[in-house]
């Protein structure tokens, strides 16, 4: 019996593997396990509750549920009904709950969502009823009373993913059921699972890496996903590695910033007797991947059994469903050392020896099955290997469109290829990503890569690692851009000048000069709901003379 939807696959597993464990949720002091049958029954109960609330197949539903178990059952309940979830996350720093929820109502209206499903705690701040109905996730589950949904009859689409950034001006990536299922098959061919596969994830489910990589990839392949909430990781990061150790987990995905944070806890992991020998796929992506981070992490966690070859650097984006390139499982990570000045001036990746004027890059593998990657120049011409240009992707699993935005959709496709807006080059068919096209700083004929500057500054003592933004601001008189570095520090204002000199010195020794160095208190730099620093928001604030605290 074939199936065309994620929820249809859940129903089939409930019929054929009813007693096997499908998923576990972190509950102090351990994990609550659900069988495939329990999983399906919980999804049907939520589907019944949604139907009772007036929702029907094809309806769009905005989902803002921070609690992981409630989020999973809400998503699968929506899919079981045949409706379309639009997952969304809380702002990284939420100071005005009422204002945020009011904005969310407007977002739901713009997206033509029939309802907003959120937690009871957040719904209490929702205020008077509006055009969009607010439903509490904890109150949706109800006895189906003979209601028997057919998820494979869902009209589609399967999912609308909001791109990183604002809820005020959302851009929805529309993904179809068949394309999502095919994408899962292609990912699984490139990263095969086995009888001992066990997943752990704490990533937010509104983000493509968390939803598809953390939840749906193990689900599709039939091995257990052990789900922690993002709050579990934020409150106590070591809980991630404790779960990897106790469950003998083999696969987990996280952004580089999470690996950098947990790196500081290596000694505590050893003292706690953690065992990471089973970890064979430490997927890392969604942000620039520093070779130095991978090397430091592997060395720090070698005493607890972590293998350097377990690192699995990847590249992808929501418009491509999630994955574009994968390396080979348990193959040593490939790094490139290129001349930075040549790369900045000509876009050519010329190998060189390590040194202050070299740039080290991490290979993110080659295209997954049924996906083609090419590198193009400003006029759309295909560039040769080792020449930096825009990364373009062609696959039968790309998004259908940007929701209700034909102009933006037409602008992002060229000759059947998706224009990613990312820069990189191919070498022997493998991809190296160098940055975002819109984030490039152009100064004196050089194309400066913000990620390079940010990584150098992050290593300066008293700068908060991973809390650095480098942006360019146009200087009309000089027909070039001024380079700004904005970093968070715990130091008092009186110590900022001295810290600025140390930052400049660290950059100059590598031949990089900047025009302005500024410092902010911890937690000030603007971030997306998934925790990525928002360079564009910082650049816009600088250009408009606004305080960065309000960016």
C-alpha positions as CSV (number, residue, x, y, z in Angstrom):
1,X,0.0,0.0,0.0
2,X,1.6,3.3,-1.1
3,X,1.1,6.6,0.6
4,X,1.5,10.1,-0.7
5,X,1.6,12.1,2.6
6,X,3.5,12.2,5.8
7,X,0.3,11.5,7.8
8,X,-0.6,8.7,5.5
9,X,2.7,7.1,6.3
10,X,1.9,7.4,10.0
11,X,-1.4,5.7,9.5
12,X,0.3,2.9,7.5
13,X,2.9,2.4,10.3
14,X,0.2,2.3,12.9
15,X,-1.4,-0.5,11.0
16,X,1.7,-2.5,10.3
17,X,4.1,-1.7,13.2
18,X,1.5,-0.7,15.9
19,X,3.5,-1.8,18.9
20,X,7.0,-0.5,17.9
21,X,8.2,2.7,19.5
22,X,8.0,5.6,17.0
23,X,9.0,8.7,19.1
24,X,10.0,9.8,22.6
25,X,9.5,13.1,24.3
26,X,11.7,14.4,27.1
27,X,9.8,14.4,30.3
28,X,11.7,14.7,33.7
29,X,13.3,12.5,34.7
30,X,13.4,10.5,31.4
31,X,11.5,10.1,28.1
32,X,7.9,9.3,27.3
33,X,7.6,6.7,24.5
34,X,4.8,6.5,22.0
35,X,4.2,3.6,19.7
36,X,3.2,4.1,16.1
37,X,-0.4,3.3,17.1
38,X,-0.4,5.8,20.0
39,X,1.2,8.4,17.7
40,X,-1.6,7.9,15.1
41,X,-4.3,7.9,17.7
42,X,-3.0,11.2,19.2
43,X,-2.9,12.7,15.7
44,X,-6.5,11.6,15.0
45,X,-7.7,13.1,18.3
46,X,-6.2,16.4,17.4
47,X,-7.6,16.2,13.9
48,X,-11.0,15.6,15.4
49,X,-10.6,18.6,17.6
50,X,-9.7,20.8,14.7
51,X,-12.6,19.5,12.7
52,X,-14.9,20.3,15.6
53,X,-13.5,23.8,15.6
54,X,-14.6,24.2,12.0
55,X,-11.4,23.5,10.1
56,X,-11.4,21.4,6.9
57,X,-8.9,19.8,4.5
58,X,-6.9,22.5,2.7
59,X,-7.4,25.1,5.3
60,X,-4.2,26.9,6.4
61,X,-3.4,26.9,10.1
62,X,-0.7,29.0,11.8
63,X,1.1,27.0,14.5
64,X,2.9,28.7,17.4
65,X,3.4,26.0,20.0
66,X,6.7,26.1,21.9
67,X,6.1,22.8,23.8
68,X,7.6,20.0,21.7
69,X,5.0,17.2,22.4
70,X,2.1,19.6,21.8
71,X,3.8,20.9,18.7
72,X,4.3,17.4,17.2
73,X,0.7,16.3,17.9
74,X,-0.6,19.6,16.5
75,X,1.4,19.3,13.3
76,X,0.4,15.7,12.7
77,X,-3.2,16.4,13.7
78,X,-3.3,19.1,11.0
79,X,-1.7,16.8,8.5
80,X,-4.1,14.0,9.4
81,X,-7.1,16.3,8.8
82,X,-5.6,17.2,5.4
83,X,-5.1,20.9,6.4
84,X,-1.9,22.9,5.9
85,X,0.4,23.9,8.8
86,X,2.3,27.1,8.8
87,X,4.8,26.7,11.7
88,X,6.1,29.9,13.3
89,X,8.4,30.5,16.3
90,X,8.6,33.0,19.1
91,X,11.0,35.9,18.7
92,X,14.4,35.2,20.2
93,X,13.8,37.9,22.7
94,X,10.1,38.5,23.5
95,X,9.4,41.6,25.6
96,X,5.9,42.5,24.3
97,X,3.7,39.4,24.2
98,X,0.5,41.3,23.5
99,X,2.1,43.3,20.7
100,X,3.6,40.2,19.2
101,X,0.3,38.3,19.2
102,X,-1.5,41.2,17.7
103,X,1.1,41.2,14.9
104,X,0.7,37.5,14.6
105,X,-3.1,38.0,14.0
106,X,-2.2,40.3,11.1
107,X,0.3,37.7,9.8
108,X,-2.4,35.0,9.9
109,X,-4.8,37.3,8.0
110,X,-2.1,38.0,5.3
111,X,-1.5,34.3,4.9
112,X,-5.3,33.6,4.8
113,X,-5.0,31.3,7.8
114,X,-8.3,30.0,9.2
115,X,-6.9,29.6,12.7
116,X,-3.9,30.2,15.0
117,X,-3.0,27.2,17.2
118,X,-0.9,28.2,20.2
119,X,-0.2,27.2,23.8
120,X,-2.7,28.0,26.6
121,X,-0.1,30.2,28.2
122,X,0.3,32.4,25.0
123,X,-3.4,32.3,24.2
124,X,-4.1,34.0,27.5
125,X,-2.5,37.1,26.0
126,X,-4.4,37.0,22.7
127,X,-7.0,39.6,23.8
128,X,-10.4,40.0,22.2
129,X,-11.5,37.6,19.4
130,X,-10.5,38.7,16.0
131,X,-10.9,37.6,12.4
132,X,-8.5,34.7,13.0
133,X,-9.6,32.2,15.5
134,X,-7.2,31.3,18.3
135,X,-7.1,27.7,19.5
136,X,-5.3,26.2,22.4
137,X,-3.1,23.2,21.5
138,X,-3.7,21.6,24.9
139,X,-7.5,21.7,24.4
140,X,-7.7,20.3,20.8
141,X,-7.5,16.6,21.6
142,X,-10.9,14.9,21.6
143,X,-12.5,11.5,21.0
144,X,-13.0,11.1,17.2
145,X,-16.6,9.7,17.6
146,X,-16.4,7.8,14.4
147,X,-14.4,10.4,12.6
148,X,-11.8,8.6,10.4
149,X,-9.6,11.0,8.5
150,X,-7.9,10.0,5.2
151,X,-4.7,12.0,5.1
152,X,-3.7,10.6,1.7
153,X,-6.7,12.5,0.3
154,X,-5.3,15.8,1.5
155,X,-5.7,18.4,-1.3
156,X,-2.4,20.1,-0.4
157,X,0.0,21.7,-0.1
158,X,1.8,19.8,2.7
159,X,3.5,22.7,4.4
160,X,4.1,26.4,4.2
161,X,7.5,27.4,5.6
162,X,8.1,31.0,6.5
163,X,11.5,32.1,5.6
164,X,13.8,33.4,8.4
165,X,13.1,36.9,9.5
166,X,10.0,38.9,10.1
167,X,6.4,37.9,10.9
168,X,5.3,41.3,9.8
169,X,6.3,40.7,6.1
170,X,6.3,36.9,5.8
171,X,7.3,35.0,2.7
172,X,5.8,31.6,2.6
173,X,7.6,28.7,0.9
174,X,4.9,26.3,-0.4
175,X,5.9,22.6,-0.4
176,X,3.7,19.9,-1.9
177,X,3.0,16.5,-0.4
178,X,4.6,14.5,-3.2
179,X,7.6,16.7,-3.3
180,X,8.1,16.5,0.4
181,X,7.9,12.7,0.3
182,X,10.3,12.5,-2.7
183,X,12.7,14.8,-0.9
184,X,12.7,12.5,2.2
185,X,13.5,9.6,-0.1
186,X,16.4,11.5,-1.7
187,X,17.8,12.5,1.6
188,X,17.5,8.9,2.8
189,X,19.4,7.6,-0.2
190,X,22.3,10.1,0.5
191,X,22.2,9.4,4.3
192,X,21.1,5.8,4.8
193,X,19.9,4.7,8.2
194,X,20.3,1.2,9.8
195,X,18.9,-1.0,12.5
196,X,20.9,0.9,15.2
197,X,19.9,4.4,14.1
198,X,18.6,6.6,16.9
199,X,18.0,10.4,16.6
200,X,18.0,13.2,19.1
201,X,16.7,16.7,18.3
202,X,16.1,19.9,20.3
203,X,15.8,22.2,17.3
204,X,12.7,24.3,16.9
205,X,10.0,22.7,14.7
206,X,9.3,26.0,12.9
207,X,12.7,25.8,11.3
208,X,13.3,23.5,8.3
209,X,16.3,21.8,9.9
210,X,14.4,21.1,13.0
211,X,11.1,20.0,11.4
212,X,12.4,18.0,8.4
213,X,15.9,17.1,9.6
214,X,15.2,16.6,13.3
215,X,11.6,15.2,13.2
216,X,10.6,14.0,9.8
217,X,13.9,12.3,8.7
218,X,13.9,9.7,11.4
219,X,10.1,9.5,11.2
220,X,10.3,8.7,7.4
221,X,13.0,6.1,7.9
222,X,11.2,4.4,10.8
223,X,13.7,4.9,13.6
224,X,13.1,6.5,16.9
225,X,13.3,10.3,17.2
226,X,14.0,11.5,20.8
227,X,12.6,15.0,21.0
228,X,13.8,17.7,23.4
229,X,12.3,21.2,23.5
230,X,14.5,24.1,22.4
231,X,14.0,25.5,25.9
232,X,15.7,22.3,27.3
233,X,18.8,23.2,25.4
234,X,18.7,26.9,26.2
235,X,18.2,26.3,29.9
236,X,20.8,23.5,30.2
237,X,22.9,22.9,27.0
238,X,24.5,19.8,28.4
239,X,21.1,18.0,28.3
240,X,21.7,17.6,24.6
241,X,24.9,15.5,25.1
242,X,23.4,13.7,28.0
243,X,20.6,12.5,25.8
244,X,23.1,11.5,23.0
245,X,25.0,9.5,25.6
246,X,22.2,7.8,27.5
247,X,20.3,6.8,24.4
248,X,23.4,5.9,22.4
249,X,22.1,8.2,19.7
250,X,23.7,8.1,16.2
251,X,22.4,11.2,14.6
252,X,21.6,14.8,15.5
253,X,21.5,18.1,13.7
254,X,22.4,21.5,15.0
255,X,23.8,24.9,13.7
256,X,27.5,25.8,14.3
257,X,26.5,28.2,17.1
258,X,25.1,25.3,19.1
259,X,28.3,23.3,18.7
260,X,30.3,26.4,19.7
261,X,28.2,26.8,22.8
262,X,28.5,23.2,23.9
263,X,32.3,23.3,23.2
264,X,32.7,25.1,26.5
265,X,31.2,22.2,28.4
266,X,33.7,19.5,27.2
267,X,35.3,19.2,30.6
268,X,31.9,18.8,32.3
269,X,30.9,16.1,29.8
270,X,34.1,14.1,30.6
271,X,33.5,14.6,34.4
272,X,29.9,13.3,34.0
273,X,31.2,10.2,32.2
274,X,29.3,10.8,29.0
275,X,29.9,8.4,26.1
276,X,29.5,9.7,22.5
277,X,31.0,6.7,20.7
278,X,27.7,5.9,19.0
279,X,27.4,9.3,17.4
280,X,28.1,8.8,13.7
281,X,26.3,11.8,12.1
282,X,26.8,15.2,13.7
283,X,24.9,17.1,11.1
284,X,25.9,20.8,11.0
285,X,24.5,23.6,8.8
286,X,22.2,26.6,8.5
287,X,25.1,29.0,9.3
288,X,28.7,29.4,8.0
289,X,30.7,26.3,9.1
290,X,34.2,27.1,10.4
291,X,36.9,24.4,9.9
292,X,38.4,25.6,13.2
293,X,35.2,24.9,15.1
294,X,35.0,21.4,13.8
295,X,38.6,20.7,14.7
296,X,38.3,22.2,18.2
297,X,35.1,20.3,18.9
298,X,36.5,17.0,17.8
299,X,39.6,17.5,19.9
300,X,37.7,18.6,23.0
301,X,35.2,15.7,22.9
302,X,37.6,13.0,21.8
303,X,38.0,11.9,25.5
304,X,34.3,11.0,25.6
305,X,34.4,9.1,22.3
306,X,33.4,11.7,19.7
307,X,34.9,11.0,16.3
308,X,36.0,13.8,14.0
309,X,34.7,11.9,11.0
310,X,31.2,12.0,12.5
311,X,30.9,15.7,11.5
312,X,28.4,15.9,8.6
313,X,28.5,19.5,7.1
314,X,25.5,20.2,4.9
315,X,24.0,22.9,2.8
316,X,20.3,23.6,2.2
317,X,17.5,26.1,2.3
318,X,13.8,26.2,2.8
319,X,13.1,26.8,-0.9
320,X,14.8,23.5,-1.7
321,X,12.6,21.8,1.0
322,X,15.7,21.6,3.1
323,X,18.7,19.6,1.8
324,X,20.9,20.4,-1.3
325,X,24.3,18.8,-0.6
326,X,25.4,16.1,1.8
327,X,28.9,14.6,2.3
328,X,29.5,10.9,2.7
329,X,28.7,9.4,6.1
330,X,31.8,9.0,8.3
331,X,34.2,10.4,5.7
332,X,36.8,12.8,7.0
333,X,35.6,16.4,6.6
334,X,37.2,18.2,3.6
335,X,38.7,21.7,4.1
336,X,40.1,24.1,1.6
337,X,42.7,26.8,2.3
338,X,42.6,29.6,-0.3
339,X,44.2,32.9,-0.8
340,X,41.7,35.4,0.7
341,X,42.8,38.5,-1.3
342,X,42.6,36.7,-4.6
343,X,39.1,35.4,-3.6
344,X,38.0,38.9,-2.6
345,X,39.4,40.6,-5.8
346,X,38.7,38.1,-8.5
347,X,36.4,35.5,-7.0
348,X,38.9,32.8,-7.8
349,X,39.6,30.1,-5.1
350,X,43.3,29.7,-5.4
351,X,44.9,27.1,-3.0
352,X,47.5,28.5,-0.6
353,X,49.3,27.6,2.6
354,X,47.7,28.3,6.0
355,X,48.5,31.7,7.3
356,X,47.1,35.1,8.2
357,X,46.1,35.9,4.6
358,X,44.5,32.6,4.0
359,X,40.8,31.7,4.2
360,X,39.8,28.2,5.4
361,X,36.5,26.8,4.1
362,X,34.5,23.7,4.9
363,X,33.2,21.4,2.1
364,X,29.5,20.7,2.4
365,X,29.5,17.7,0.1
366,X,27.9,17.1,-3.2
367,X,24.3,17.2,-4.5
368,X,21.8,14.7,-3.0
369,X,20.1,12.4,-5.6
370,X,17.9,14.1,-8.2
371,X,19.4,17.5,-7.4
372,X,21.8,19.5,-9.6
373,X,23.9,22.4,-8.4
374,X,25.5,25.0,-10.7
375,X,27.5,28.3,-10.0
376,X,26.5,31.3,-12.1
377,X,27.9,34.8,-12.7
378,X,26.1,38.2,-12.6
379,X,24.7,37.6,-16.1
380,X,23.5,34.0,-15.5
381,X,26.5,32.4,-17.2
382,X,27.7,29.1,-15.7
383,X,31.1,29.5,-14.1
384,X,33.9,27.0,-14.1
385,X,35.1,25.1,-11.0
386,X,36.8,27.1,-8.3
387,X,35.1,30.4,-9.4
388,X,32.8,32.0,-6.9
389,X,29.3,32.8,-8.0
390,X,25.7,32.4,-7.0
391,X,24.6,28.9,-6.1
392,X,21.7,27.7,-8.1
393,X,19.7,24.5,-7.6
394,X,17.5,22.4,-9.8
395,X,15.4,19.5,-8.4
396,X,11.9,18.0,-8.6
397,X,11.5,18.7,-4.9
398,X,11.9,22.5,-5.0
399,X,9.2,24.6,-3.6
400,X,6.1,25.2,-5.8
401,X,6.1,29.0,-5.2
402,X,6.3,31.8,-2.7
403,X,2.7,31.9,-1.3
404,X,0.6,34.4,-3.2
405,X,3.6,36.2,-4.6
406,X,4.1,35.4,-8.3
407,X,6.5,38.2,-8.8
408,X,8.9,37.0,-6.1
409,X,8.5,33.4,-7.4
410,X,9.4,34.4,-11.0
411,X,12.4,36.4,-9.7
412,X,13.9,33.5,-7.9
413,X,13.8,31.0,-10.7
414,X,16.1,31.0,-13.8
415,X,16.0,28.3,-16.5
416,X,14.4,25.9,-14.0
417,X,17.1,26.6,-11.4
418,X,16.4,28.2,-8.0
419,X,18.6,31.2,-7.4
420,X,19.6,30.8,-3.7
421,X,21.2,34.1,-3.1
422,X,24.2,32.2,-1.6
423,X,27.7,32.4,-2.9
424,X,30.1,29.6,-3.3
425,X,32.1,27.5,-5.7
426,X,32.5,23.9,-6.9
427,X,35.6,21.8,-6.7
428,X,35.6,18.3,-8.1
429,X,31.8,18.5,-7.9
430,X,31.8,19.3,-4.2
431,X,30.4,22.6,-2.8
432,X,32.1,25.3,-0.8
433,X,29.9,28.1,0.5
434,X,31.5,31.5,0.9
435,X,28.6,33.7,2.1
436,X,25.3,35.4,1.2
437,X,25.2,37.6,-1.9
438,X,23.2,40.3,-0.2
439,X,25.6,40.4,2.8
440,X,28.8,41.0,0.8
441,X,30.7,44.1,1.9
442,X,32.3,45.8,-1.1
443,X,35.2,48.1,-0.1
444,X,38.0,49.3,-2.3
445,X,37.5,46.7,-4.9
446,X,37.4,43.8,-2.4
447,X,34.4,41.6,-1.8
448,X,34.7,41.1,2.0
449,X,33.0,38.1,3.5
450,X,31.2,39.1,6.8
451,X,31.5,35.5,8.2
452,X,35.3,35.7,8.0
453,X,35.5,39.0,10.0
454,X,32.9,37.7,12.5
455,X,34.9,34.5,13.1
456,X,38.1,36.4,13.7
457,X,36.5,38.9,16.1
458,X,34.7,36.1,18.0
459,X,38.1,34.7,19.0
460,X,39.2,37.9,20.7
461,X,39.1,37.6,24.5
462,X,36.0,39.4,26.1
463,X,34.0,39.3,22.9
464,X,31.0,37.0,23.1
465,X,31.7,34.1,20.7
466,X,29.1,34.0,17.9
467,X,27.7,37.4,18.9
468,X,29.4,39.5,16.3
469,X,28.0,41.1,13.1
470,X,30.0,42.6,10.3
471,X,28.1,44.8,7.8
472,X,28.8,47.5,5.2
473,X,27.3,50.9,5.2
474,X,27.5,53.0,2.0
475,X,29.8,56.0,2.1
476,X,28.6,58.1,-0.9
477,X,31.5,60.5,-0.8
478,X,34.0,57.7,-1.2
479,X,31.9,55.5,-3.5
480,X,32.5,52.6,-1.3
481,X,31.3,51.0,1.9
482,X,32.4,51.6,5.4
483,X,33.0,48.3,7.3
484,X,31.3,48.1,10.7
485,X,31.9,45.5,13.3
486,X,29.3,45.2,16.1
487,X,30.0,42.8,18.9
488,X,28.5,41.9,22.3
489,X,30.7,42.0,25.4
490,X,30.2,41.9,29.2
491,X,32.8,44.6,29.7
492,X,31.9,48.0,31.1
493,X,31.8,50.9,28.6
494,X,35.0,52.3,30.0
495,X,36.9,49.2,28.7
496,X,35.4,49.3,25.2
497,X,38.2,51.4,23.6
498,X,40.9,49.0,24.7
499,X,38.8,46.0,23.5
500,X,38.3,47.8,20.2
501,X,42.1,48.1,19.7
502,X,42.5,44.4,20.3
503,X,39.7,43.6,17.8
504,X,41.4,45.9,15.2
505,X,44.8,44.3,15.8
506,X,43.3,40.8,15.4
507,X,41.9,41.8,12.0
508,X,44.9,43.8,10.8
509,X,47.3,40.9,11.4
510,X,45.2,39.1,8.7
511,X,45.2,42.1,6.5
512,X,41.6,43.3,7.2
513,X,40.9,46.9,8.1
514,X,37.6,48.0,9.4
515,X,36.2,51.5,9.8
516,X,34.0,51.2,13.0
517,X,34.1,48.9,15.9
518,X,31.1,49.1,18.3
519,X,30.1,47.1,21.4
520,X,26.7,46.2,22.8
521,X,25.5,44.5,26.0
522,X,24.8,40.8,25.9
523,X,21.5,39.8,24.3
524,X,21.2,43.1,22.2
525,X,22.0,42.1,18.6
526,X,18.8,41.2,16.7
527,X,18.2,37.6,15.9
528,X,15.7,35.6,13.9
529,X,13.3,33.2,15.7
530,X,15.8,30.4,15.1
531,X,18.6,32.4,16.7
532,X,20.5,33.6,13.6
533,X,22.0,37.0,13.7
534,X,20.2,39.5,11.5
535,X,22.9,41.3,9.5
536,X,20.4,43.2,7.4
537,X,18.5,44.6,10.4
538,X,21.8,45.9,11.8
539,X,22.8,47.4,8.4
540,X,19.4,49.1,8.1
541,X,19.6,50.5,11.6
542,X,23.1,52.0,10.9
543,X,21.9,53.5,7.6
544,X,18.9,55.1,9.2
545,X,20.8,56.3,12.3
546,X,18.6,54.2,14.6
547,X,19.8,52.6,17.9
548,X,20.9,49.1,17.4
549,X,19.0,48.1,20.6
550,X,15.8,48.6,18.6
551,X,17.1,46.9,15.4
